[in-house]
Amino acid sequence: MLSECLKRFNSALKLFQDKFPRPDWSDDFKNNLVNDYSFYSARIEDEKLQYGDTIKFLNDQLVKKGKMKSLLDVSNHKEVLLSVINRYEEFELTEDSIKAIHRDLMNSELSWEVDFKPHLVGNFRNVPTIGYREPFFPNKEYVPHYNLDIVMASYLEIFRTKFEAIDNSKDDSHLITALVYFHNKFLNEIHPFADGNGRVCRIIMGTILMKNDCPPIFVKITSDEDRFEYISRIVECETSKSDMPLIEFLATGMANYLEEKVRE
């Protein structure tokens, strides 16, 4: 049995794969995919980003100086994502590989939204942290920092098992289901780093997509309304104790993106 949203994703992915087989991807084609993924991922964190200026900047075109910090941050996101997906076949999800992504992504003070903590670049946080969601939703408490090593070790084994067992013909083992499980546990329960958790999470997701013959794609997040919908689905997962709200959101949004690419 397969949910309608996952059936649609499967159909859209097949159309994309038929029209754009990976061996035929040009550097420009892959660059455009990575630009989009980097923007939509970063737009979740930074409401100042605008699609047009960001894509221009990522393509080495001139943009307004006032947005430079945000643009440099998304450019760094792109470079880290590219470095990982360019060797996606050898990527393994381990504590070391996760910390390496964080180290590459967060080694500049400009990348931090909170106070820069050089000793926590590439290391799990050593302080408690809270996800601030007010006024729309209650704040979120994450795993206590003193339990992180044990919790991460336990969940890494579960994540790897789910990624190794992906089967797009079934709801419970579908690629999107596995990604959402990882997303919700890593980002919204564990939150292992002092900053940069969302960006690290989505870089790993993009790499897992590539490992499963899917391009690095994400839901189009271009407005505050899109961002609010994404966060609302995460909160709905928590309150309903089900990953399905985010599965539906990602599967539908990613199918939309794939279908648009096929029509271009």
VOBA-1610 file (N, C-alpha, C; in pm, whole numbers, padded with zeros to 5 digits, always signed):
BEGIN
Met+00085-00120+00000Met+00000+00000+00000Met+00088+00125+00000Leu+00055+00220-00087Leu+00135+00341-00099Leu+00043+00463-00098Ser+00075+00561-00014Ser-00005+00683-00006Ser-00003+00758-00139Glu-00110+00833-00164Glu-00123+00905-00291Glu-00009+01004-00311Cys+00033+01072-00204Cys+00140+01171-00220Cys+00272+01104-00258Leu+00296+00982-00208Leu+00419+00911-00242Leu+00409+00849-00382Lys+00290+00807-00423Lys+00270+00761-00560Lys+00302+00875-00658Arg+00252+00994-00626Arg+00278+01108-00714Arg+00426+01140-00718Phe+00493+01136-00604Phe+00637+01159-00602Phe+00709+01057-00690Asn+00674+00931-00676Asn+00738+00826-00757Asn+00721+00852-00906Ser+00601+00891-00946Ser+00573+00919-01088Ser+00654+01038-01137Ala+00659+01144-01054Ala+00734+01263-01092Ala+00883+01232-01102Leu+00934+01152-01009Leu+01077+01116-01013Leu+01109+01034-01137Lys+01019+00943-01174Lys+01043+00861-01294Lys+01045+00948-01419Leu+00955+01044-01429Leu+00954+01136-01543Leu+01085+01215-01549Phe+01130+01262-01433Phe+01255+01338-01427Phe+01373+01251-01468Gln+01380+01130-01415Gln+01491+01040-01446Gln+01494+01005-01596Asp+01377+00989-01655Asp+01371+00956-01798Asp+01418+01073-01883Lys+01380+01194-01843Lys+01417+01312-01923Lys+01560+01357-01895Phe+01604+01341-01770Phe+01737+01389-01731Phe+01816+01276-01664Pro+01856+01174-01737Pro+01937+01067-01675Pro+02066+01125-01620Arg+02105+01079-01504Arg+02218+01140-01434Arg+02347+01144-01517Pro+02379+01040-01595Pro+02503+01049-01675Pro+02505+01166-01774Asp+02386+01219-01807Asp+02378+01329-01903Asp+02377+01466-01837Trp+02380+01472-01703Trp+02377+01602-01638Trp+02501+01683-01673Ser+02478+01804-01719Ser+02591+01895-01740Ser+02625+01961-01607Asp+02742+02026-01603Asp+02780+02098-01482Asp+02680+02209-01450Asp+02630+02276-01556Asp+02532+02384-01535Asp+02402+02329-01479Phe+02359+02213-01529Phe+02235+02154-01483Phe+02246+02118-01334Lys+02353+02052-01297Lys+02372+02017-01155Lys+02386+02142-01069Asn+02456+02242-01121Asn+02473+02367-01047Asn+02338+02432-01019Asn+02248+02429-01117Asn+02114+02488-01098Asn+02035+02414-00991Leu+02045+02280-00992Leu+01977+02201-00889Leu+02031+02235-00751Val+02162+02243-00740Val+02225+02271-00610Val+02195+02413-00565Asn+02193+02508-00659Asn+02156+02646-00626Asn+02016+02650-00564Asp+01921+02584-00629Asp+01784+02582-00578Asp+01777+02518-00440Tyr+01841+02403-00427Tyr+01837+02332-00299Tyr+01897+02419-00188Ser+02007+02483-00217Ser+02074+02568-00117Ser+01986+02686-00079Phe+01920+02745-00177Phe+01833+02859-00146Phe+01715+02817-00060Tyr+01642+02714-00103Tyr+01523+02674-00029Tyr+01558+02627+00112Ser+01672+02562+00127Ser+01716+02521+00260Ser+01750+02643+00346Ala+01825+02737+00289Ala+01867+02854+00366Ala+01751+02948+00395Arg+01651+02952+00305Arg+01537+03043+00322Arg+01455+03008+00447Ile+01461+02881+00486Ile+01394+02840+00609Ile+01456+02912+00728Glu+01586+02932+00725Glu+01658+02993+00837Glu+01662+03146+00829Asp+01652+03200+00708Asp+01679+03343+00688Asp+01572+03405+00599Glu+01481+03480+00661Glu+01370+03540+00585Glu+01415+03656+00496Lys+01541+03701+00511Lys+01590+03811+00429Lys+01623+03768+00286Leu+01646+03640+00266Leu+01690+03593+00135Leu+01578+03604+00032Gln+01614+03650-00087Gln+01522+03654-00200Gln+01580+03568-00312Tyr+01492+03495-00379Tyr+01538+03396-00476Tyr+01625+03458-00586Gly+01577+03566-00648Gly+01648+03624-00762Gly+01790+03666-00729Asp+01804+03746-00623Asp+01938+03794-00584Asp+02027+03679-00541Thr+01970+03581-00471Thr+02052+03469-00424Thr+02107+03388-00539Ile+02023+03356-00637Ile+02068+03277-00751Ile+02171+03355-00832Lys+02150+03485-00846Lys+02249+03568-00915Lys+02384+03560-00844Phe+02381+03574-00712Phe+02504+03571-00634Phe+02574+03436-00647Leu+02496+03328-00641Leu+02553+03194-00653Leu+02611+03170-00792Asn+02563+03247-00889Asn+02617+03238-01026Asn+02718+03348-01055Asp+02771+03409-00947Asp+02879+03508-00957Asp+02836+03636-01028Gln+02709+03675-01010Gln+02661+03801-01065Gln+02648+03904-00953Leu+02648+04032-00987Leu+02643+04138-00888Leu+02504+04150-00826Val+02501+04174-00694Val+02376+04196-00621Val+02397+04311-00523Lys+02288+04352-00456Lys+02296+04462-00361Lys+02384+04424-00241Lys+02465+04517-00198Lys+02562+04489-00092Lys+02496+04462+00042Gly+02381+04520+00069Gly+02318+04510+00200Gly+02286+04369+00245Lys+02274+04275+00153Lys+02236+04139+00188Lys+02356+04045+00195Met+02476+04101+00206Met+02595+04021+00185Met+02611+03908+00286Lys+02582+03931+00414Lys+02599+03825+00513Lys+02511+03705+00479Ser+02385+03731+00447Ser+02293+03623+00414Ser+02339+03549+00288Leu+02387+03625+00191Leu+02429+03563+00065Leu+02557+03482+00083Leu+02650+03532+00162Leu+02772+03455+00189Leu+02740+03326+00262Asp+02642+03331+00350Asp+02602+03212+00425Asp+02544+03106+00332Val+02456+03146+00240Val+02397+03047+00148Val+02501+02998+00049Ser+02598+03083+00013Ser+02705+03040-00076Ser+02790+02933-00009Asn+02817+02951+00120Asn+02892+02850+00194Asn+02813+02720+00203His+02684+02732+00223His+02595+02614+00224His+02608+02539+00092Lys+02605+02613-00018Lys+02616+02549-00149Lys+02749+02476-00163Glu+02857+02540-00124Glu+02989+02478-00140Glu+03002+02350-00058Val+02949+02351+00064Val+02956+02231+00147Val+02867+02121+00087Leu+02748+02159+00044Leu+02659+02060-00019Leu+02724+01998-00142Leu+02783+02082-00226Leu+02849+02031-00347Leu+02963+01936-00312Ser+03040+01971-00212Ser+03155+01888-00176Ser+03110+01751-00129Val+02993+01745-00065Val+02943+01616-00015Val+02878+01535-00126Ile+02790+01600-00206Ile+02719+01522-00308Ile+02810+01484-00425Asn+02921+01556-00442Asn+03015+01516-00548Asn+03083+01384-00517Arg+03075+01343-00391Arg+03129+01211-00354Arg+03022+01132-00278Tyr+02897+01148-00323Tyr+02784+01087-00254Tyr+02794+00935-00246Glu+02856+00873-00348Glu+02862+00727-00350Glu+02942+00672-00232Glu+03039+00748-00185Glu+03123+00701-00074Glu+03077+00756+00061Phe+02971+00838+00061Phe+02924+00898+00185Phe+02862+00793+00276Glu+02902+00793+00402Glu+02842+00709+00505Glu+02801+00798+00621Leu+02684+00769+00675Leu+02633+00849+00785Leu+02695+00800+00916Thr+02790+00874+00964Thr+02859+00841+01088Thr+02871+00968+01172Glu+02910+00952+01297Glu+02932+01069+01381Glu+03040+01158+01320Asp+03146+01097+01268Asp+03255+01174+01209Asp+03210+01252+01086Ser+03129+01187+00999Ser+03086+01256+00876Ser+02991+01370+00907Ile+02906+01353+01007Ile+02814+01459+01048Ile+02892+01577+01107Lys+02988+01547+01192Lys+03069+01654+01252Lys+03154+01725+01147Ala+03199+01650+01045Ala+03278+01712+00939Ala+03195+01812+00859Ile+03069+01778+00832Ile+02980+01871+00762Ile+02962+01997+00846His+02939+01980+00975His+02922+02096+01063His+03048+02182+01065Arg+03163+02117+01069Arg+03291+02190+01074Arg+03309+02273+00947Asp+03280+02214+00831Asp+03294+02288+00705Asp+03192+02400+00692Leu+03073+02375+00744Leu+02964+02470+00730Leu+02973+02587+00828Met+03026+02561+00948Met+03014+02658+01057Met+03149+02712+01104Asn+03252+02704+01020Asn+03386+02746+01065Asn+03408+02896+01056Ser+03306+02970+01013Ser+03317+03115+01006Ser+03216+03178+01101Glu+03255+03288+01163Glu+03163+03359+01253Glu+03037+03404+01181Leu+03050+03432+01050Leu+02935+03477+00972Leu+02827+03371+00961Ser+02862+03243+00979Ser+02765+03135+00964Ser+02677+03117+01086Trp+02715+03178+01197Trp+02644+03155+01323Trp+02533+03259+01344Glu+02415+03209+01384Glu+02305+03298+01420Glu+02313+03336+01568Val+02374+03250+01649Val+02397+03280+01790Val+02543+03323+01804Asp+02586+03350+01926Asp+02726+03390+01948Asp+02820+03281+01898Phe+02924+03322+01826Phe+03021+03230+01768Phe+03094+03153+01878Lys+03095+03022+01867Lys+03163+02936+01965Lys+03264+02848+01891Pro+03385+02897+01872Pro+03485+02823+01793Pro+03509+02681+01844His+03503+02660+01975His+03529+02527+02030His+03418+02428+01999Leu+03302+02477+01953Leu+03190+02388+01919Leu+03174+02370+01769Val+03267+02423+01691Val+03265+02398+01545Val+03306+02252+01523Gly+03216+02176+01466Gly+03245+02034+01443Gly+03233+01948+01566Asn+03170+02001+01671Asn+03151+01925+01795Asn+03007+01940+01844Phe+02957+01836+01911Phe+02825+01844+01969Phe+02822+01953+02076Arg+02706+02011+02095Arg+02693+02119+02195Arg+02718+02065+02336Asn+02769+02153+02420Asn+02793+02119+02561Asn+02707+02205+02653Val+02600+02257+02597Val+02507+02343+02671Val+02365+02303+02635Pro+02267+02327+02725Pro+02128+02303+02688Pro+02082+02403+02583Thr+01985+02366+02504Thr+01934+02459+02403Thr+01785+02439+02385Ile+01719+02547+02347Ile+01574+02547+02331Ile+01541+02602+02193Gly+01444+02540+02126Gly+01396+02592+02000Gly+01288+02697+02025Tyr+01314+02821+01984Tyr+01221+02931+02009Tyr+01118+02938+01897Arg+00993+02908+01931Arg+00886+02905+01831Arg+00772+03002+01862Glu+00780+03066+01976Glu+00674+03160+02012Glu+00676+03279+01917Pro+00564+03347+01889Pro+00436+03335+01959Pro+00341+03232+01898Phe+00379+03170+01787Phe+00284+03085+01716Phe+00274+02945+01776Phe+00386+02893+01828Phe+00388+02758+01882Phe+00469+02758+02012Pro+00447+02657+02096Pro+00528+02649+02219Pro+00674+02623+02185Asn+00762+02674+02271Asn+00905+02646+02253Asn+00933+02498+02270Lys+01045+02454+02215Lys+01079+02311+02212Lys+01208+02287+02289Glu+01205+02192+02382Glu+01326+02151+02452Glu+01386+02031+02382Tyr+01517+02036+02357Tyr+01586+01928+02288Tyr+01656+01835+02388Val+01714+01730+02335Val+01785+01633+02419Val+01888+01705+02506Pro+01894+01672+02635Pro+01996+01735+02721Pro+02136+01709+02668His+02222+01810+02678His+02357+01800+02620His+02438+01686+02679Tyr+02414+01653+02804Tyr+02492+01547+02868Tyr+02451+01407+02822Asn+02341+01398+02746Asn+02298+01269+02690Asn+02328+01256+02540Leu+02386+01358+02480Leu+02398+01361+02334Leu+02480+01245+02278Asp+02591+01213+02339Asp+02676+01107+02284Asp+02601+00975+02277Ile+02530+00941+02384Ile+02456+00815+02388Ile+02339+00818+02290Val+02265+00928+02289Val+02147+00938+02203Val+02187+00935+02056Met+02290+01011+02019Met+02335+01011+01880Met+02384+00874+01836Ala+02458+00806+01920Ala+02508+00673+01886Ala+02392+00577+01861Ser+02288+00585+01943Ser+02173+00497+01929Ser+02096+00527+01800Tyr+02073+00655+01774Tyr+01993+00691+01657Tyr+02069+00675+01526Leu+02200+00690+01528Leu+02276+00671+01404Leu+02256+00530+01349Glu+02251+00433+01437Glu+02227+00295+01393Glu+02089+00281+01331Ile+01989+00347+01389Ile+01853+00344+01335Ile+01848+00415+01200Phe+01911+00532+01192Phe+01912+00607+01065Phe+01973+00523+00953Arg+02088+00462+00980Arg+02155+00382+00877Arg+02068+00263+00835Thr+02004+00200+00929Thr+01917+00087+00898Thr+01802+00130+00807Lys+01741+00242+00837Lys+01630+00291+00755Lys+01678+00331+00615Phe+01793+00397+00605Phe+01843+00437+00474Phe+01885+00318+00389Glu+01934+00214+00453Glu+01975+00094+00379Glu+01856+00011+00332Ala+01739+00032+00394Ala+01622-00050+00363Ala+01519+00024+00277Ile+01561+00133+00210Ile+01465+00213+00131Ile+01406+00131+00018Asp+01273+00136+00010Asp+01195+00067-00094Asp+01077+00157-00125Asn+01079+00220-00244Asn+00978+00319-00278Asn+00841+00262-00314Ser+00823+00134-00297Ser+00693+00072-00322Ser+00609+00061-00195Lys+00666+00101-00081Lys+00595+00088+00046Lys+00604+00218+00126Asp+00495+00251+00195Asp+00492+00372+00277Asp+00602+00374+00381Asp+00614+00264+00457Asp+00701+00268+00574Asp+00849+00259+00542Ser+00883+00227+00416Ser+01025+00220+00378Ser+01058+00314+00263His+00966+00402+00229His+00988+00495+00117His+01100+00593+00149Leu+01165+00641+00044Leu+01273+00739+00058Leu+01228+00860+00138Ile+01112+00916+00106Ile+01065+01035+00177Ile+01034+01002+00323Thr+00979+00885+00348Thr+00950+00844+00486Thr+01079+00835+00567Ala+01182+00777+00509Ala+01310+00764+00579Ala+01372+00902+00604Leu+01364+00991+00505Leu+01420+01125+00521Leu+01347+01204+00628Val+01215+01193+00631Val+01136+01266+00731Val+01165+01213+00871Tyr+01178+01081+00884Tyr+01214+01024+01015Tyr+01347+01083+01062Phe+01446+01083+00973Phe+01577+01140+01007Phe+01563+01287+01044His+01494+01362+00961His+01475+01506+00982His+01414+01533+01120Asn+01305+01463+01150Asn+01233+01492+01274Asn+01312+01451+01399Lys+01384+01341+01390Lys+01463+01298+01505Lys+01589+01384+01522Phe+01663+01401+01412Phe+01790+01474+01419Phe+01768+01621+01453Leu+01675+01683+01383Leu+01659+01828+01395Leu+01566+01868+01508Asn+01458+01795+01528Asn+01352+01841+01618Asn+01344+01766+01750Glu+01430+01667+01768Glu+01439+01603+01899Glu+01582+01611+01955Ile+01680+01575+01872Ile+01818+01568+01922Ile+01886+01705+01917His+01886+01767+01799His+01945+01901+01782His+02087+01904+01838Pro+02178+01827+01779Pro+02306+01800+01844Pro+02405+01916+01851Phe+02388+02018+01766Phe+02487+02125+01761Phe+02433+02255+01822Ala+02523+02342+01859Ala+02484+02471+01917Ala+02417+02561+01813Asp+02451+02543+01686Asp+02391+02619+01576Asp+02416+02541+01448Gly+02335+02568+01345Gly+02356+02505+01216Gly+02290+02370+01198Asn+02204+02329+01291Asn+02143+02196+01284Asn+02057+02176+01159Gly+01975+02276+01126Gly+01889+02264+01009Gly+01968+02251+00881Arg+02072+02331+00868Arg+02153+02326+00747Arg+02229+02194+00735Val+02284+02145+00846Val+02351+02015+00843Val+02252+01905+00806Cys+02134+01910+00867Cys+02031+01810+00840Cys+01996+01805+00693Arg+01973+01921+00632Arg+01928+01922+00492Arg+02041+01891+00395Ile+02166+01918+00430Ile+02278+01874+00346Ile+02285+01722+00345Ile+02266+01660+00461Ile+02263+01514+00466Ile+02146+01460+00385Met+02031+01523+00397Met+01914+01480+00320Met+01940+01487+00170Gly+02004+01595+00124Gly+02036+01608-00017Gly+02129+01499-00064Thr+02223+01460+00021Thr+02317+01353-00013Thr+02247+01218-00019Ile+02156+01192+00076Ile+02080+01066+00075Ile+01991+01059-00050Leu+01935+01172-00090Leu+01858+01175-00215Leu+01945+01129-00332Met+02065+01184-00342Met+02155+01146-00452Met+02191+00998-00446Lys+02212+00947-00328Lys+02247+00805-00313Lys+02132+00713-00357Asn+02012+00769-00363Asn+01896+00690-00403Asn+01839+00733-00538Asp+01931+00778-00625Asp+01898+00812-00763Asp+01791+00920-00775Cys+01792+01012-00681Cys+01702+01127-00685Cys+01787+01253-00679Pro+01756+01355-00757Pro+01835+01478-00750Pro+01819+01546-00615Pro+01913+01632-00578Pro+01898+01708-00454Pro+01791+01815-00471Ile+01674+01787-00419Ile+01560+01879-00437Ile+01492+01899-00302Phe+01422+02011-00291Phe+01349+02042-00169Phe+01223+02117-00207Val+01131+02126-00113Val+01011+02205-00135Val+01051+02351-00158Lys+00981+02418-00250Lys+01010+02559-00275Lys+00967+02643-00155Ile+01066+02699-00087Ile+01040+02790+00026Ile+01084+02928-00021Thr+00987+03010-00060Thr+01021+03142-00115Thr+00955+03256-00039Ser+00870+03226+00058Ser+00797+03331+00129Ser+00783+03294+00276Asp+00740+03391+00355Asp+00716+03364+00497Asp+00601+03264+00514Glu+00507+03266+00421Glu+00396+03171+00428Glu+00445+03027+00407Asp+00536+03008+00311Asp+00594+02876+00288Asp+00671+02829+00411Arg+00747+02919+00467Arg+00827+02888+00585Arg+00738+02849+00703Phe+00629+02923+00721Phe+00536+02895+00829Phe+00470+02759+00810Glu+00437+02725+00686Glu+00376+02595+00657Glu+00471+02481+00691Tyr+00598+02497+00656Tyr+00699+02396+00688Tyr+00708+02376+00839Ile+00717+02485+00914Ile+00728+02475+01060Ile+00599+02417+01118Ser+00485+02457+01063Ser+00357+02405+01111Ser+00349+02254+01095Arg+00400+02202+00984Arg+00397+02058+00962Arg+00487+01985+01063Ile+00599+02046+01096Ile+00689+01987+01196Ile+00619+01978+01331Val+00554+02088+01370Val+00483+02089+01498Val+00368+01990+01495Glu+00300+01979+01382Glu+00190+01882+01370Glu+00241+01739+01386Cys+00359+01712+01333Cys+00419+01579+01353Cys+00438+01551+01501Glu+00484+01651+01572Glu+00510+01633+01716Glu+00381+01612+01793Thr+00279+01692+01764Thr+00155+01682+01841Thr+00076+01556+01806Ser+00084+01513+01681Ser+00011+01393+01639Ser+00092+01264+01657Lys+00220+01281+01692Lys+00313+01166+01706Lys+00314+01081+01578Ser+00317+01152+01465Ser+00321+01087+01334Ser+00405+01172+01240Asp+00482+01106+01152Asp+00562+01178+01054Asp+00483+01215+00929Met+00359+01167+00920Met+00283+01184+00796Met+00261+01329+00754Pro+00235+01424+00846Pro+00216+01563+00799Pro+00335+01616+00720Leu+00458+01585+00764Leu+00575+01633+00690Leu+00602+01546+00568Ile+00571+01419+00574Ile+00584+01332+00456Ile+00497+01387+00343Glu+00374+01420+00373Glu+00283+01475+00271Glu+00335+01607+00217Phe+00385+01693+00306Phe+00435+01823+00265Phe+00556+01809+00173Leu+00653+01727+00213Leu+00774+01710+00132Leu+00744+01637+00002Ala+00668+01529+00008Ala+00640+01451-00113Ala+00567+01536-00216Thr+00470+01614-00171Thr+00394+01699-00264Thr+00481+01811-00319Gly+00554+01879-00232Gly+00638+01990-00277Gly+00751+01944-00368Met+00810+01831-00338Met+00920+01780-00421Met+00867+01727-00554Ala+00748+01668-00553Ala+00686+01627-00679Ala+00657+01749-00767Asn+00608+01857-00706Asn+00585+01981-00781Asn+00713+02028-00848Tyr+00823+02025-00773Tyr+00951+02072-00828Tyr+00994+01984-00945Leu+00987+01853-00928Leu+01028+01759-01035Leu+00942+01778-01160Glu+00813+01794-01141Glu+00722+01811-01256Glu+00751+01942-01329Glu+00783+02047-01255Glu+00817+02174-01318Glu+00946+02161-01399Lys+01043+02087-01346Lys+01168+02068-01419Lys+01143+01992-01550Val+01057+01894-01545Val+01026+01815-01665Val+00957+01901-01770Arg+00875+01997-01725Arg+00803+02083-01820Arg+00889+02193-01880Glu+01003+02221-01820Glu+01088+02332-01869Glu+01142+02304-02010
//
